[in-house]
Amino acid sequence: MTRKIIITGALFGLISIVLGAFGAHGLKNLISSDSIQTFETGVKYQMYHALLLLFIANTNYISQKTKTIIFYLILVGTIFFSGSIYALATNTLSSFNFKTIGFITPIGGMFLILAWGLMLIAFLKNSQNKQSFKENN
């Protein structure tokens, strides 16, 4: 599972760089500046979660079971959140009205929030982590 998390994190990072460049250069004359900003929000959140996946894969403070749950929450959350933002921002370029599926954006956001919350709970529960907090404070 660690390998899958690392590969997904690297892939999310790569795609966010490509989409960021595409948004800044390829979409500049095709959509409004507000839509460009919206598109960039999707890119930022995708990159944040790419980096989080790389961190999750390499930490020893979270059990493998919890890492797996966090991985799937981030995977689905990022696809729903960032993916729907990309679609909504470029809605004027398509014949499909992506506003009809806009409800998945907050669902994706909730999955991302749950992933962060689960990670926090795992850190707080980890006795090794509690010991290192005591030593550092």
N, C-alpha and C positions, 0 to 999 in steps of 0.2 A: 504494500500500500504506500510506503514511503516514496518509492520510485514514481508511482502514479501521481502522488501529490506534487512532487518536484517537477515532473514533466508538465502537469497542468498549470502550475505556477509559472513556469518558463513560457509555456504557450500563451497563457493569458497576458503575460508581460509583452511578448513579441507582438501579439495582435493589437494590444493597446498602443504600442509605438506606431505600428502601421496605420491604425485607424486615426491616431492623433495627427500624423503627417497628412493623411488623406483629408481629414477635417479642416486642417489649417490651409492646405493648398488646393486640393481637388474640389472641395465644396464651397470655397470662398465666394465664387460668383454664381453659385446655384441656389443657395439658401440664405435666409436673412441672418444678420449678425446675432440675433437672439437665438436662432436655431443652432448656429455654430457654437454658442456658449452652452446650450443644452447638450449638444453632441460632446463637447469637451468634458462636461460633467460625467457622462457615461465613461469616457476614456479614463478620467481620474479615478473613479471608483473601481474600474476594472484593474488599473495598475495597483491601487492600494491593496486589492484582494489578491493580486498575483504575488505581491511581496509577502502578504500574510500567509499564503500557502507555502511559500519557501521557508518562512519562519516556523510554521506549524510542523512541517516535515522534519525540521532539524532540532526541535526542542525535545528534551527528555522530561519535561515537567508535565506532560499530558500523556495519558494512556493511549495505546493504539486504538482502542475502541472509540474513545472520545475524538481522536484525530480523524478517524473515519467519518464520524458524524459531522464534525466541523467541515471536513472536505466536501461532503455532499451538500451541506447547507451553503457553502461558498460557491460551489459549482452551479447549483440551480439558482441561487440568489443573484449571482453575477450575470448569468445568462438572462434571467428575467429582468433584472434591474437595468443593467447597462444595455442589453440587447433591445429592450423596449424603448429605452431612451434614444438609441441610434435610430430605430424605426420611426419614432415620433418626430425626431428632429429633421428627418429627411422625408417626412410624410408627403410634402408637396412634389417630390420627384417620382412618386409611385401612383399607380391607379388604385392600389389598395388603400383603404382608409385605416391607418394604424391606430387611430384614436379609438377604434372599437375594441382593441386589445390593450389599451392603456391601463386597465385595471391590474395587469400583472406587474407593473412597476412597483407599487407599494408591497405586493406580495414578495417580490424579489428583495426589496429593502428589509422586510421583516425577517426573511431568511438570513440576510447578512447581519442584522442585529442579533438574531438568535445565535449565530456562529460566534460573534464577539462575546456575547453573554456566557455561552457555554465555555469558551476559552477562559474567561475570567473566573468562573466557578471552578474549573479544573485547576487553575493556578492556586486559588484560595484553599481548595481541599487537599492539595498535594503537601504531604507532611515535610518532604524534602524542601519544598519551596518555602514553607513556613519557617523552617530552620534557617534558611539563608536570609529571610527577611529579618529574623531576630539578630543574626550576626552582623547584618549591614546597618541596623538601626540602633 
